[in-house]
Amino acid sequence: AAISVPSNIAEGAGRATSAAFAQFLGIALGSLNEVGVQLAIADHLNYLSSQTADDLAERGEATRVSLIGLILTVKGEASSSR
């Protein structure tokens, strides 16, 4: 899932339309959500320290904010090109 996030961003960036790009960004956001769940499970099972889990969760949230901003920008471009 972690590899899927940037992979979908890259694939979407290569699409011909902003709408198609936005679709792939949405898929990337879904993959980021999967990573969050997997991180929570790993923390619950004590596969990593609480500090590491917190640090990774913060990075995930920062990525989520950036990705949502990009989605909104790209969707704005898609709607203005109609």
mmCIF file of the N, C-alpha and C atoms, coordinates in Angstrom:
data_MODEL
# 
_entry.id   MODEL 
# 
loop_
_atom_site.group_PDB 
_atom_site.id 
_atom_site.type_symbol 
_atom_site.label_atom_id 
_atom_site.label_alt_id 
_atom_site.label_comp_id 
_atom_site.label_asym_id 
_atom_site.label_entity_id 
_atom_site.label_seq_id 
_atom_site.pdbx_PDB_ins_code 
_atom_site.Cartn_x 
_atom_site.Cartn_y 
_atom_site.Cartn_z 
_atom_site.occupancy 
_atom_site.B_iso_or_equiv 
_atom_site.pdbx_formal_charge 
_atom_site.auth_seq_id 
_atom_site.auth_comp_id 
_atom_site.auth_asym_id 
_atom_site.auth_atom_id 
_atom_site.pdbx_PDB_model_num 
ATOM 1   N N  . ALA A 1 1  ? 0.828   -1.199 0.000   1.00 0.00 ? 1  ALA A N  1 
ATOM 2   C CA . ALA A 1 1  ? 0.000   0.000  0.000   1.00 0.00 ? 1  ALA A CA 1 
ATOM 3   C C  . ALA A 1 1  ? 0.868   1.257  0.000   1.00 0.00 ? 1  ALA A C  1 
ATOM 4   N N  . ALA A 1 2  ? 1.978   1.229  0.737   1.00 0.00 ? 2  ALA A N  1 
ATOM 5   C CA . ALA A 1 2  ? 2.853   2.406  0.786   1.00 0.00 ? 2  ALA A CA 1 
ATOM 6   C C  . ALA A 1 2  ? 3.464   2.692  -0.580  1.00 0.00 ? 2  ALA A C  1 
ATOM 7   N N  . ILE A 1 3  ? 3.781   1.663  -1.325  1.00 0.00 ? 3  ILE A N  1 
ATOM 8   C CA . ILE A 1 3  ? 4.338   1.830  -2.668  1.00 0.00 ? 3  ILE A CA 1 
ATOM 9   C C  . ILE A 1 3  ? 3.250   2.314  -3.634  1.00 0.00 ? 3  ILE A C  1 
ATOM 10  N N  . SER A 1 4  ? 2.017   1.929  -3.377  1.00 0.00 ? 4  SER A N  1 
ATOM 11  C CA . SER A 1 4  ? 0.906   2.293  -4.243  1.00 0.00 ? 4  SER A CA 1 
ATOM 12  C C  . SER A 1 4  ? 0.629   3.793  -4.240  1.00 0.00 ? 4  SER A C  1 
ATOM 13  N N  . VAL A 1 5  ? 0.894   4.477  -3.137  1.00 0.00 ? 5  VAL A N  1 
ATOM 14  C CA . VAL A 1 5  ? 0.609   5.913  -3.058  1.00 0.00 ? 5  VAL A CA 1 
ATOM 15  C C  . VAL A 1 5  ? 1.383   6.681  -4.141  1.00 0.00 ? 5  VAL A C  1 
ATOM 16  N N  . PRO A 1 6  ? 2.707   6.665  -4.125  1.00 0.00 ? 6  PRO A N  1 
ATOM 17  C CA . PRO A 1 6  ? 3.417   7.424  -5.163  1.00 0.00 ? 6  PRO A CA 1 
ATOM 18  C C  . PRO A 1 6  ? 3.252   6.816  -6.559  1.00 0.00 ? 6  PRO A C  1 
ATOM 19  N N  . SER A 1 7  ? 3.036   5.513  -6.629  1.00 0.00 ? 7  SER A N  1 
ATOM 20  C CA . SER A 1 7  ? 2.848   4.881  -7.934  1.00 0.00 ? 7  SER A CA 1 
ATOM 21  C C  . SER A 1 7  ? 1.582   5.396  -8.613  1.00 0.00 ? 7  SER A C  1 
ATOM 22  N N  . ASN A 1 8  ? 0.497   5.533  -7.865  1.00 0.00 ? 8  ASN A N  1 
ATOM 23  C CA . ASN A 1 8  ? -0.743  6.049  -8.440  1.00 0.00 ? 8  ASN A CA 1 
ATOM 24  C C  . ASN A 1 8  ? -0.636  7.526  -8.778  1.00 0.00 ? 8  ASN A C  1 
ATOM 25  N N  . ILE A 1 9  ? 0.094   8.282  -7.976  1.00 0.00 ? 9  ILE A N  1 
ATOM 26  C CA . ILE A 1 9  ? 0.322   9.694  -8.302  1.00 0.00 ? 9  ILE A CA 1 
ATOM 27  C C  . ILE A 1 9  ? 1.073   9.787  -9.630  1.00 0.00 ? 9  ILE A C  1 
ATOM 28  N N  . ALA A 1 10 ? 2.113   8.994  -9.773  1.00 0.00 ? 10 ALA A N  1 
ATOM 29  C CA . ALA A 1 10 ? 2.890   9.014  -11.018 1.00 0.00 ? 10 ALA A CA 1 
ATOM 30  C C  . ALA A 1 10 ? 2.056   8.569  -12.207 1.00 0.00 ? 10 ALA A C  1 
ATOM 31  N N  . GLU A 1 11 ? 1.283   7.512  -12.030 1.00 0.00 ? 11 GLU A N  1 
ATOM 32  C CA . GLU A 1 11 ? 0.458   7.033  -13.140 1.00 0.00 ? 11 GLU A CA 1 
ATOM 33  C C  . GLU A 1 11 ? -0.570  8.087  -13.543 1.00 0.00 ? 11 GLU A C  1 
ATOM 34  N N  . GLY A 1 12 ? -1.205  8.710  -12.555 1.00 0.00 ? 12 GLY A N  1 
ATOM 35  C CA . GLY A 1 12 ? -2.190  9.744  -12.848 1.00 0.00 ? 12 GLY A CA 1 
ATOM 36  C C  . GLY A 1 12 ? -1.588  10.955 -13.524 1.00 0.00 ? 12 GLY A C  1 
ATOM 37  N N  . ALA A 1 13 ? -0.371  11.313 -13.138 1.00 0.00 ? 13 ALA A N  1 
ATOM 38  C CA . ALA A 1 13 ? 0.293   12.468 -13.734 1.00 0.00 ? 13 ALA A CA 1 
ATOM 39  C C  . ALA A 1 13 ? 0.542   12.253 -15.221 1.00 0.00 ? 13 ALA A C  1 
ATOM 40  N N  . GLY A 1 14 ? 0.623   11.006 -15.626 1.00 0.00 ? 14 GLY A N  1 
ATOM 41  C CA . GLY A 1 14 ? 0.853   10.700 -17.029 1.00 0.00 ? 14 GLY A CA 1 
ATOM 42  C C  . GLY A 1 14 ? -0.417  10.624 -17.858 1.00 0.00 ? 14 GLY A C  1 
ATOM 43  N N  . ARG A 1 15 ? -1.563  10.817 -17.234 1.00 0.00 ? 15 ARG A N  1 
ATOM 44  C CA . ARG A 1 15 ? -2.836  10.756 -17.959 1.00 0.00 ? 15 ARG A CA 1 
ATOM 45  C C  . ARG A 1 15 ? -3.083  12.054 -18.719 1.00 0.00 ? 15 ARG A C  1 
ATOM 46  N N  . ALA A 1 16 ? -3.954  11.964 -19.694 1.00 0.00 ? 16 ALA A N  1 
ATOM 47  C CA . ALA A 1 16 ? -4.169  13.091 -20.610 1.00 0.00 ? 16 ALA A CA 1 
ATOM 48  C C  . ALA A 1 16 ? -5.043  14.198 -20.033 1.00 0.00 ? 16 ALA A C  1 
ATOM 49  N N  . THR A 1 17 ? -5.871  13.878 -19.038 1.00 0.00 ? 17 THR A N  1 
ATOM 50  C CA . THR A 1 17 ? -6.796  14.896 -18.528 1.00 0.00 ? 17 THR A CA 1 
ATOM 51  C C  . THR A 1 17 ? -6.630  15.093 -17.026 1.00 0.00 ? 17 THR A C  1 
ATOM 52  N N  . SER A 1 18 ? -7.051  16.258 -16.567 1.00 0.00 ? 18 SER A N  1 
ATOM 53  C CA . SER A 1 18 ? -7.027  16.539 -15.137 1.00 0.00 ? 18 SER A CA 1 
ATOM 54  C C  . SER A 1 18 ? -7.992  15.630 -14.384 1.00 0.00 ? 18 SER A C  1 
ATOM 55  N N  . ALA A 1 19 ? -9.128  15.319 -15.004 1.00 0.00 ? 19 ALA A N  1 
ATOM 56  C CA . ALA A 1 19 ? -10.097 14.432 -14.360 1.00 0.00 ? 19 ALA A CA 1 
ATOM 57  C C  . ALA A 1 19 ? -9.502  13.046 -14.119 1.00 0.00 ? 19 ALA A C  1 
ATOM 58  N N  . ALA A 1 20 ? -8.768  12.536 -15.088 1.00 0.00 ? 20 ALA A N  1 
ATOM 59  C CA . ALA A 1 20 ? -8.133  11.228 -14.926 1.00 0.00 ? 20 ALA A CA 1 
ATOM 60  C C  . ALA A 1 20 ? -7.062  11.286 -13.847 1.00 0.00 ? 20 ALA A C  1 
ATOM 61  N N  . PHE A 1 21 ? -6.301  12.378 -13.827 1.00 0.00 ? 21 PHE A N  1 
ATOM 62  C CA . PHE A 1 21 ? -5.283  12.562 -12.791 1.00 0.00 ? 21 PHE A CA 1 
ATOM 63  C C  . PHE A 1 21 ? -5.944  12.566 -11.418 1.00 0.00 ? 21 PHE A C  1 
ATOM 64  N N  . ALA A 1 22 ? -7.047  13.308 -11.287 1.00 0.00 ? 22 ALA A N  1 
ATOM 65  C CA . ALA A 1 22 ? -7.756  13.376 -10.009 1.00 0.00 ? 22 ALA A CA 1 
ATOM 66  C C  . ALA A 1 22 ? -8.227  11.995 -9.558  1.00 0.00 ? 22 ALA A C  1 
ATOM 67  N N  . GLN A 1 23 ? -8.666  11.188 -10.506 1.00 0.00 ? 23 GLN A N  1 
ATOM 68  C CA . GLN A 1 23 ? -9.109  9.832  -10.165 1.00 0.00 ? 23 GLN A CA 1 
ATOM 69  C C  . GLN A 1 23 ? -7.962  9.034  -9.549  1.00 0.00 ? 23 GLN A C  1 
ATOM 70  N N  . PHE A 1 24 ? -6.785  9.099  -10.141 1.00 0.00 ? 24 PHE A N  1 
ATOM 71  C CA . PHE A 1 24 ? -5.640  8.367  -9.609  1.00 0.00 ? 24 PHE A CA 1 
ATOM 72  C C  . PHE A 1 24 ? -5.177  8.944  -8.275  1.00 0.00 ? 24 PHE A C  1 
ATOM 73  N N  . LEU A 1 25 ? -5.327  10.247 -8.097  1.00 0.00 ? 25 LEU A N  1 
ATOM 74  C CA . LEU A 1 25 ? -4.995  10.839 -6.796  1.00 0.00 ? 25 LEU A CA 1 
ATOM 75  C C  . LEU A 1 25 ? -5.938  10.314 -5.719  1.00 0.00 ? 25 LEU A C  1 
ATOM 76  N N  . GLY A 1 26 ? -7.193  10.121 -6.077  1.00 0.00 ? 26 GLY A N  1 
ATOM 77  C CA . GLY A 1 26 ? -8.147  9.530  -5.135  1.00 0.00 ? 26 GLY A CA 1 
ATOM 78  C C  . GLY A 1 26 ? -7.764  8.110  -4.763  1.00 0.00 ? 26 GLY A C  1 
ATOM 79  N N  . ILE A 1 27 ? -7.290  7.362  -5.722  1.00 0.00 ? 27 ILE A N  1 
ATOM 80  C CA . ILE A 1 27 ? -6.820  5.994  -5.449  1.00 0.00 ? 27 ILE A CA 1 
ATOM 81  C C  . ILE A 1 27 ? -5.608  6.046  -4.524  1.00 0.00 ? 27 ILE A C  1 
ATOM 82  N N  . ALA A 1 28 ? -4.711  7.005  -4.764  1.00 0.00 ? 28 ALA A N  1 
ATOM 83  C CA . ALA A 1 28 ? -3.540  7.164  -3.896  1.00 0.00 ? 28 ALA A CA 1 
ATOM 84  C C  . ALA A 1 28 ? -3.974  7.481  -2.471  1.00 0.00 ? 28 ALA A C  1 
ATOM 85  N N  . LEU A 1 29 ? -5.005  8.314  -2.332  1.00 0.00 ? 29 LEU A N  1 
ATOM 86  C CA . LEU A 1 29 ? -5.509  8.641  -0.995  1.00 0.00 ? 29 LEU A CA 1 
ATOM 87  C C  . LEU A 1 29 ? -6.066  7.396  -0.307  1.00 0.00 ? 29 LEU A C  1 
ATOM 88  N N  . GLY A 1 30 ? -6.760  6.567  -1.061  1.00 0.00 ? 30 GLY A N  1 
ATOM 89  C CA . GLY A 1 30 ? -7.254  5.309  -0.499  1.00 0.00 ? 30 GLY A CA 1 
ATOM 90  C C  . GLY A 1 30 ? -6.117  4.414  -0.029  1.00 0.00 ? 30 GLY A C  1 
ATOM 91  N N  . SER A 1 31 ? -5.051  4.370  -0.807  1.00 0.00 ? 31 SER A N  1 
ATOM 92  C CA . SER A 1 31 ? -3.887  3.572  -0.408  1.00 0.00 ? 31 SER A CA 1 
ATOM 93  C C  . SER A 1 31 ? -3.240  4.144  0.846   1.00 0.00 ? 31 SER A C  1 
ATOM 94  N N  . LEU A 1 32 ? -3.212  5.456  0.946   1.00 0.00 ? 32 LEU A N  1 
ATOM 95  C CA . LEU A 1 32 ? -2.671  6.091  2.149   1.00 0.00 ? 32 LEU A CA 1 
ATOM 96  C C  . LEU A 1 32 ? -3.509  5.722  3.371   1.00 0.00 ? 32 LEU A C  1 
ATOM 97  N N  . ASN A 1 33 ? -4.815  5.648  3.191   1.00 0.00 ? 33 ASN A N  1 
ATOM 98  C CA . ASN A 1 33 ? -5.678  5.205  4.291   1.00 0.00 ? 33 ASN A CA 1 
ATOM 99  C C  . ASN A 1 33 ? -5.355  3.768  4.690   1.00 0.00 ? 33 ASN A C  1 
ATOM 100 N N  . GLU A 1 34 ? -5.089  2.923  3.705   1.00 0.00 ? 34 GLU A N  1 
ATOM 101 C CA . GLU A 1 34 ? -4.693  1.541  4.002   1.00 0.00 ? 34 GLU A CA 1 
ATOM 102 C C  . GLU A 1 34 ? -3.417  1.511  4.838   1.00 0.00 ? 34 GLU A C  1 
ATOM 103 N N  . VAL A 1 35 ? -2.457  2.339  4.471   1.00 0.00 ? 35 VAL A N  1 
ATOM 104 C CA . VAL A 1 35 ? -1.201  2.406  5.221   1.00 0.00 ? 35 VAL A CA 1 
ATOM 105 C C  . VAL A 1 35 ? -1.479  2.801  6.671   1.00 0.00 ? 35 VAL A C  1 
ATOM 106 N N  . GLY A 1 36 ? -2.386  3.746  6.856   1.00 0.00 ? 36 GLY A N  1 
ATOM 107 C CA . GLY A 1 36 ? -2.733  4.168  8.221   1.00 0.00 ? 36 GLY A CA 1 
ATOM 108 C C  . GLY A 1 36 ? -3.291  3.025  9.045   1.00 0.00 ? 36 GLY A C  1 
ATOM 109 N N  . VAL A 1 37 ? -4.147  2.228  8.448   1.00 0.00 ? 37 VAL A N  1 
ATOM 110 C CA . VAL A 1 37 ? -4.718  1.073  9.154   1.00 0.00 ? 37 VAL A CA 1 
ATOM 111 C C  . VAL A 1 37 ? -3.634  0.046  9.455   1.00 0.00 ? 37 VAL A C  1 
ATOM 112 N N  . GLN A 1 38 ? -2.769  -0.204 8.480   1.00 0.00 ? 38 GLN A N  1 
ATOM 113 C CA . GLN A 1 38 ? -1.690  -1.171 8.688   1.00 0.00 ? 38 GLN A CA 1 
ATOM 114 C C  . GLN A 1 38 ? -0.741  -0.699 9.782   1.00 0.00 ? 38 GLN A C  1 
ATOM 115 N N  . LEU A 1 39 ? -0.499  0.592  9.834   1.00 0.00 ? 39 LEU A N  1 
ATOM 116 C CA . LEU A 1 39 ? 0.345   1.159  10.883  1.00 0.00 ? 39 LEU A CA 1 
ATOM 117 C C  . LEU A 1 39 ? -0.309  0.978  12.253  1.00 0.00 ? 39 LEU A C  1 
ATOM 118 N N  . ALA A 1 40 ? -1.604  1.228  12.334  1.00 0.00 ? 40 ALA A N  1 
ATOM 119 C CA . ALA A 1 40 ? -2.314  1.054  13.603  1.00 0.00 ? 40 ALA A CA 1 
ATOM 120 C C  . ALA A 1 40 ? -2.274  -0.405 14.062  1.00 0.00 ? 40 ALA A C  1 
ATOM 121 N N  . ILE A 1 41 ? -2.424  -1.314 13.123  1.00 0.00 ? 41 ILE A N  1 
ATOM 122 C CA . ILE A 1 41 ? -2.360  -2.742 13.463  1.00 0.00 ? 41 ILE A CA 1 
ATOM 123 C C  . ILE A 1 41 ? -0.955  -3.107 13.943  1.00 0.00 ? 41 ILE A C  1 
ATOM 124 N N  . ALA A 1 42 ? 0.057   -2.629 13.235  1.00 0.00 ? 42 ALA A N  1 
ATOM 125 C CA . ALA A 1 42 ? 1.441   -2.916 13.635  1.00 0.00 ? 42 ALA A CA 1 
ATOM 126 C C  . ALA A 1 42 ? 1.723   -2.370 15.033  1.00 0.00 ? 42 ALA A C  1 
ATOM 127 N N  . ASP A 1 43 ? 1.196   -1.190 15.319  1.00 0.00 ? 43 ASP A N  1 
ATOM 128 C CA . ASP A 1 43 ? 1.370   -0.606 16.655  1.00 0.00 ? 43 ASP A CA 1 
ATOM 129 C C  . ASP A 1 43 ? 0.653   -1.460 17.704  1.00 0.00 ? 43 ASP A C  1 
ATOM 130 N N  . HIS A 1 44 ? -0.575  -1.843 17.408  1.00 0.00 ? 44 HIS A N  1 
ATOM 131 C CA . HIS A 1 44 ? -1.356  -2.652 18.345  1.00 0.00 ? 44 HIS A CA 1 
ATOM 132 C C  . HIS A 1 44 ? -0.675  -3.992 18.642  1.00 0.00 ? 44 HIS A C  1 
ATOM 133 N N  . LEU A 1 45 ? -0.022  -4.557 17.652  1.00 0.00 ? 45 LEU A N  1 
ATOM 134 C CA . LEU A 1 45 ? 0.663   -5.848 17.820  1.00 0.00 ? 45 LEU A CA 1 
ATOM 135 C C  . LEU A 1 45 ? 2.088   -5.689 18.353  1.00 0.00 ? 45 LEU A C  1 
ATOM 136 N N  . ASN A 1 46 ? 2.456   -4.440 18.667  1.00 0.00 ? 46 ASN A N  1 
ATOM 137 C CA . ASN A 1 46 ? 3.786   -4.130 19.206  1.00 0.00 ? 46 ASN A CA 1 
ATOM 138 C C  . ASN A 1 46 ? 4.918   -4.511 18.256  1.00 0.00 ? 46 ASN A C  1 
ATOM 139 N N  . TYR A 1 47 ? 4.672   -4.350 16.956  1.00 0.00 ? 47 TYR A N  1 
ATOM 140 C CA . TYR A 1 47 ? 5.714   -4.589 15.964  1.00 0.00 ? 47 TYR A CA 1 
ATOM 141 C C  . TYR A 1 47 ? 6.676   -3.412 15.860  1.00 0.00 ? 47 TYR A C  1 
ATOM 142 N N  . LEU A 1 48 ? 6.264   -2.273 16.415  1.00 0.00 ? 48 LEU A N  1 
ATOM 143 C CA . LEU A 1 48 ? 7.120   -1.098 16.414  1.00 0.00 ? 48 LEU A CA 1 
ATOM 144 C C  . LEU A 1 48 ? 6.841   -0.293 17.671  1.00 0.00 ? 48 LEU A C  1 
ATOM 145 N N  . SER A 1 49 ? 7.752   0.588  17.996  1.00 0.00 ? 49 SER A N  1 
ATOM 146 C CA . SER A 1 49 ? 7.592   1.376  19.210  1.00 0.00 ? 49 SER A CA 1 
ATOM 147 C C  . SER A 1 49 ? 6.484   2.401  19.026  1.00 0.00 ? 49 SER A C  1 
ATOM 148 N N  . SER A 1 50 ? 5.925   2.849  20.136  1.00 0.00 ? 50 SER A N  1 
ATOM 149 C CA . SER A 1 50 ? 4.891   3.879  20.079  1.00 0.00 ? 50 SER A CA 1 
ATOM 150 C C  . SER A 1 50 ? 5.432   5.156  19.463  1.00 0.00 ? 50 SER A C  1 
ATOM 151 N N  . GLN A 1 51 ? 6.688   5.481  19.752  1.00 0.00 ? 51 GLN A N  1 
ATOM 152 C CA . GLN A 1 51 ? 7.296   6.686  19.179  1.00 0.00 ? 51 GLN A CA 1 
ATOM 153 C C  . GLN A 1 51 ? 7.391   6.579  17.659  1.00 0.00 ? 51 GLN A C  1 
ATOM 154 N N  . THR A 1 52 ? 7.807   5.423  17.171  1.00 0.00 ? 52 THR A N  1 
ATOM 155 C CA . THR A 1 52 ? 7.890   5.216  15.728  1.00 0.00 ? 52 THR A CA 1 
ATOM 156 C C  . THR A 1 52 ? 6.503   5.295  15.106  1.00 0.00 ? 52 THR A C  1 
ATOM 157 N N  . ALA A 1 53 ? 5.519   4.679  15.750  1.00 0.00 ? 53 ALA A N  1 
ATOM 158 C CA . ALA A 1 53 ? 4.145   4.722  15.244  1.00 0.00 ? 53 ALA A CA 1 
ATOM 159 C C  . ALA A 1 53 ? 3.645   6.161  15.180  1.00 0.00 ? 53 ALA A C  1 
ATOM 160 N N  . ASP A 1 54 ? 3.924   6.938  16.224  1.00 0.00 ? 54 ASP A N  1 
ATOM 161 C CA . ASP A 1 54 ? 3.499   8.343  16.250  1.00 0.00 ? 54 ASP A CA 1 
ATOM 162 C C  . ASP A 1 54 ? 4.183   9.146  15.144  1.00 0.00 ? 54 ASP A C  1 
ATOM 163 N N  . ASP A 1 55 ? 5.482   8.933  14.980  1.00 0.00 ? 55 ASP A N  1 
ATOM 164 C CA . ASP A 1 55 ? 6.228   9.646  13.934  1.00 0.00 ? 55 ASP A CA 1 
ATOM 165 C C  . ASP A 1 55 ? 5.679   9.321  12.552  1.00 0.00 ? 55 ASP A C  1 
ATOM 166 N N  . LEU A 1 56 ? 5.419   8.051  12.305  1.00 0.00 ? 56 LEU A N  1 
ATOM 167 C CA . LEU A 1 56 ? 4.892   7.645  11.002  1.00 0.00 ? 56 LEU A CA 1 
ATOM 168 C C  . LEU A 1 56 ? 3.472   8.162  10.788  1.00 0.00 ? 56 LEU A C  1 
ATOM 169 N N  . ALA A 1 57 ? 2.680   8.183  11.845  1.00 0.00 ? 57 ALA A N  1 
ATOM 170 C CA . ALA A 1 57 ? 1.319   8.715  11.736  1.00 0.00 ? 57 ALA A CA 1 
ATOM 171 C C  . ALA A 1 57 ? 1.350   10.206 11.395  1.00 0.00 ? 57 ALA A C  1 
ATOM 172 N N  . GLU A 1 58 ? 2.280   10.940 11.984  1.00 0.00 ? 58 GLU A N  1 
ATOM 173 C CA . GLU A 1 58 ? 2.426   12.369 11.670  1.00 0.00 ? 58 GLU A CA 1 
ATOM 174 C C  . GLU A 1 58 ? 2.813   12.561 10.203  1.00 0.00 ? 58 GLU A C  1 
ATOM 175 N N  . ARG A 1 59 ? 3.730   11.750 9.723   1.00 0.00 ? 59 ARG A N  1 
ATOM 176 C CA . ARG A 1 59 ? 4.131   11.836 8.316   1.00 0.00 ? 59 ARG A CA 1 
ATOM 177 C C  . ARG A 1 59 ? 2.959   11.497 7.404   1.00 0.00 ? 59 ARG A C  1 
ATOM 178 N N  . GLY A 1 60 ? 2.197   10.499 7.793   1.00 0.00 ? 60 GLY A N  1 
ATOM 179 C CA . GLY A 1 60 ? 1.023   10.119 7.014   1.00 0.00 ? 60 GLY A CA 1 
ATOM 180 C C  . GLY A 1 60 ? 0.004   11.242 6.954   1.00 0.00 ? 60 GLY A C  1 
ATOM 181 N N  . GLU A 1 61 ? -0.213  11.912 8.070   1.00 0.00 ? 61 GLU A N  1 
ATOM 182 C CA . GLU A 1 61 ? -1.174  13.016 8.108   1.00 0.00 ? 61 GLU A CA 1 
ATOM 183 C C  . GLU A 1 61 ? -0.690  14.181 7.247   1.00 0.00 ? 61 GLU A C  1 
ATOM 184 N N  . ALA A 1 62 ? 0.596   14.476 7.299   1.00 0.00 ? 62 ALA A N  1 
ATOM 185 C CA . ALA A 1 62 ? 1.144   15.546 6.452   1.00 0.00 ? 62 ALA A CA 1 
ATOM 186 C C  . ALA A 1 62 ? 0.983   15.192 4.979   1.00 0.00 ? 62 ALA A C  1 
ATOM 187 N N  . THR A 1 63 ? 1.201   13.936 4.648   1.00 0.00 ? 63 THR A N  1 
ATOM 188 C CA . THR A 1 63 ? 1.027   13.482 3.273   1.00 0.00 ? 63 THR A CA 1 
ATOM 189 C C  . THR A 1 63 ? -0.432  13.589 2.863   1.00 0.00 ? 63 THR A C  1 
ATOM 190 N N  . ARG A 1 64 ? -1.341  13.214 3.766   1.00 0.00 ? 64 ARG A N  1 
ATOM 191 C CA . ARG A 1 64 ? -2.772  13.291 3.485   1.00 0.00 ? 64 ARG A CA 1 
ATOM 192 C C  . ARG A 1 64 ? -3.196  14.729 3.179   1.00 0.00 ? 64 ARG A C  1 
ATOM 193 N N  . VAL A 1 65 ? -2.730  15.678 3.989   1.00 0.00 ? 65 VAL A N  1 
ATOM 194 C CA . VAL A 1 65 ? -3.071  17.087 3.780   1.00 0.00 ? 65 VAL A CA 1 
ATOM 195 C C  . VAL A 1 65 ? -2.565  17.556 2.413   1.00 0.00 ? 65 VAL A C  1 
ATOM 196 N N  . SER A 1 66 ? -1.335  17.213 2.086   1.00 0.00 ? 66 SER A N  1 
ATOM 197 C CA . SER A 1 66 ? -0.770  17.601 0.789   1.00 0.00 ? 66 SER A CA 1 
ATOM 198 C C  . SER A 1 66 ? -1.534  16.965 -0.363  1.00 0.00 ? 66 SER A C  1 
ATOM 199 N N  . LEU A 1 67 ? -1.867  15.706 -0.218  1.00 0.00 ? 67 LEU A N  1 
ATOM 200 C CA . LEU A 1 67 ? -2.559  14.985 -1.282  1.00 0.00 ? 67 LEU A CA 1 
ATOM 201 C C  . LEU A 1 67 ? -3.963  15.547 -1.492  1.00 0.00 ? 67 LEU A C  1 
ATOM 202 N N  . ILE A 1 68 ? -4.653  15.849 -0.414  1.00 0.00 ? 68 ILE A N  1 
ATOM 203 C CA . ILE A 1 68 ? -5.992  16.432 -0.543  1.00 0.00 ? 68 ILE A CA 1 
ATOM 204 C C  . ILE A 1 68 ? -5.908  17.802 -1.212  1.00 0.00 ? 68 ILE A C  1 
ATOM 205 N N  . GLY A 1 69 ? -4.892  18.591 -0.859  1.00 0.00 ? 69 GLY A N  1 
ATOM 206 C CA . GLY A 1 69 ? -4.700  19.877 -1.525  1.00 0.00 ? 69 GLY A CA 1 
ATOM 207 C C  . GLY A 1 69 ? -4.473  19.709 -3.017  1.00 0.00 ? 69 GLY A C  1 
ATOM 208 N N  . LEU A 1 70 ? -3.676  18.724 -3.385  1.00 0.00 ? 70 LEU A N  1 
ATOM 209 C CA . LEU A 1 70 ? -3.419  18.460 -4.795  1.00 0.00 ? 70 LEU A CA 1 
ATOM 210 C C  . LEU A 1 70 ? -4.691  18.003 -5.497  1.00 0.00 ? 70 LEU A C  1 
ATOM 211 N N  . ILE A 1 71 ? -5.460  17.152 -4.853  1.00 0.00 ? 71 ILE A N  1 
ATOM 212 C CA . ILE A 1 71 ? -6.723  16.686 -5.436  1.00 0.00 ? 71 ILE A CA 1 
ATOM 213 C C  . ILE A 1 71 ? -7.649  17.872 -5.697  1.00 0.00 ? 71 ILE A C  1 
ATOM 214 N N  . LEU A 1 72 ? -7.786  18.752 -4.720  1.00 0.00 ? 72 LEU A N  1 
ATOM 215 C CA . LEU A 1 72 ? -8.666  19.916 -4.888  1.00 0.00 ? 72 LEU A CA 1 
ATOM 216 C C  . LEU A 1 72 ? -8.178  20.819 -6.019  1.00 0.00 ? 72 LEU A C  1 
ATOM 217 N N  . THR A 1 73 ? -6.872  21.003 -6.118  1.00 0.00 ? 73 THR A N  1 
ATOM 218 C CA . THR A 1 73 ? -6.309  21.823 -7.194  1.00 0.00 ? 73 THR A CA 1 
ATOM 219 C C  . THR A 1 73 ? -6.584  21.205 -8.553  1.00 0.00 ? 73 THR A C  1 
ATOM 220 N N  . VAL A 1 74 ? -6.320  19.917 -8.681  1.00 0.00 ? 74 VAL A N  1 
ATOM 221 C CA . VAL A 1 74 ? -6.505  19.230 -9.958  1.00 0.00 ? 74 VAL A CA 1 
ATOM 222 C C  . VAL A 1 74 ? -7.976  19.185 -10.336 1.00 0.00 ? 74 VAL A C  1 
ATOM 223 N N  . LYS A 1 75 ? -8.854  18.955 -9.362  1.00 0.00 ? 75 LYS A N  1 
ATOM 224 C CA . LYS A 1 75 ? -10.302 18.952 -9.658  1.00 0.00 ? 75 LYS A CA 1 
ATOM 225 C C  . LYS A 1 75 ? -10.742 20.343 -10.087 1.00 0.00 ? 75 LYS A C  1 
ATOM 226 N N  . GLY A 1 76 ? -10.165 21.383 -9.501  1.00 0.00 ? 76 GLY A N  1 
ATOM 227 C CA . GLY A 1 76 ? -10.486 22.747 -9.927  1.00 0.00 ? 76 GLY A CA 1 
ATOM 228 C C  . GLY A 1 76 ? -10.074 22.985 -11.358 1.00 0.00 ? 76 GLY A C  1 
ATOM 229 N N  . GLU A 1 77 ? -8.926  22.457 -11.735 1.00 0.00 ? 77 GLU A N  1 
ATOM 230 C CA . GLU A 1 77 ? -8.460  22.578 -13.127 1.00 0.00 ? 77 GLU A CA 1 
ATOM 231 C C  . GLU A 1 77 ? -9.372  21.807 -14.067 1.00 0.00 ? 77 GLU A C  1 
ATOM 232 N N  . ALA A 1 78 ? -9.833  20.646 -13.613 1.00 0.00 ? 78 ALA A N  1 
ATOM 233 C CA . ALA A 1 78 ? -10.700 19.823 -14.454 1.00 0.00 ? 78 ALA A CA 1 
ATOM 234 C C  . ALA A 1 78 ? -12.038 20.524 -14.685 1.00 0.00 ? 78 ALA A C  1 
ATOM 235 N N  . SER A 1 79 ? -12.578 21.139 -13.651 1.00 0.00 ? 79 SER A N  1 
ATOM 236 C CA . SER A 1 79 ? -13.876 21.794 -13.818 1.00 0.00 ? 79 SER A CA 1 
ATOM 237 C C  . SER A 1 79 ? -13.780 23.103 -14.589 1.00 0.00 ? 79 SER A C  1 
ATOM 238 N N  . SER A 1 80 ? -12.631 23.773 -14.513 1.00 0.00 ? 80 SER A N  1 
ATOM 239 C CA . SER A 1 80 ? -12.502 25.033 -15.243 1.00 0.00 ? 80 SER A CA 1 
ATOM 240 C C  . SER A 1 80 ? -12.181 24.830 -16.724 1.00 0.00 ? 80 SER A C  1 
ATOM 241 N N  . SER A 1 81 ? -11.801 23.610 -17.106 1.00 0.00 ? 81 SER A N  1 
ATOM 242 C CA . SER A 1 81 ? -11.472 23.363 -18.505 1.00 0.00 ? 81 SER A CA 1 
ATOM 243 C C  . SER A 1 81 ? -12.694 22.881 -19.305 1.00 0.00 ? 81 SER A C  1 
ATOM 244 N N  . ARG A 1 82 ? -13.833 22.827 -18.659 1.00 0.00 ? 82 ARG A N  1 
ATOM 245 C CA . ARG A 1 82 ? -15.053 22.364 -19.356 1.00 0.00 ? 82 ARG A CA 1 
ATOM 246 C C  . ARG A 1 82 ? -15.655 23.465 -20.164 1.00 0.00 ? 82 ARG A C  1 
# 
